[in-house]
């Protein structure tokens, strides 16, 4: 399981990096076209925006994989100090709350994703370009965030069990 999440993290990093680089290059090309060549190509700006949105949808699960969170770092330091057990419990609570929050928005997201699958929406300037893939990416993002935080909860529970085993068996070694 650890190997799976490690590979998933690498894929998310690579896709996010490529997406960000592509959005930057496309935006630069659009600026050069508009202000230097005086020839604006509208679909370049649209495509850069779509790629940027996709990159955001990839960056969120990648952040979850790295256990980064919007939570202020001073709280766990203040409440837990250097106690590994308290830190693991804090992380379990934080990850569980995050999972509950993501689950609370997952139902509407999945409804929108089903509707987007049934009724594809095409771009206005490039008629063949299906914009519904952004909705599909959002649904996949929800699933990946839940998977990553679920994995973190499992790892923290395992760490708590290890710490408990060590504290129970510490007296036997003496």
C-alpha angles and dihedrals in degrees: 000000000000090000091051093053091045091054091044090053091051092049091050091049093049094047092046092048093048091046094051093045091048093049091050093049093047092048090049091050090050092051091049091048094048103041106024104030094028089223115116119200105198098197092061091063091045092049092047089053092050092048090048091052090049089050090054090051089053095044093057096060089040089056089049090051091054091048091241115150140172088248114117111256093219092070098065091042091052097044101035107028110181095329106123093198093054090046091052091049090048090050091048091052092045093048093045092052090049091051090050091049093049091046089052091061096037096084096059091042092053091048090053090046092052090049091048090051092051096042111030117204118218128206119260098227099036103039097193095052110104108214093187090089087079089063090047089052090051091053091049089049090056091051093047093050091051091048094049096047091043088054090050091052090051092049092048092049089050090050090051090052090050092049091049092049091050093050093048095046096039092089093053093061092060 
